[in-house]
Amino acid sequence: MKLVDALKSIEDLDELYGLANRRKVTGVTDDKIFPKWTEEERQLILARKYELQKKYGRK
């Protein structure tokens, strides 16, 4: 599944947090398992965060 598709399916800020911080949440820091997000990927995640905040009126 591509990141864009995964982001579209997320409707909850907590779920988005889990995806965005998957290395921290799972405790897996191996780049082969969970590579760090690229700057483009980070921007996509932040854009989805802002969409969800606007949708649910949360900051």
Secondary structure, 3 states (H helix, E strand, C coil): CCHHHHHHHCCCHHHHHHHHCHHHHHCCCCCCCCCCCCHHHHHHHHHHHHHHHHHHCCC
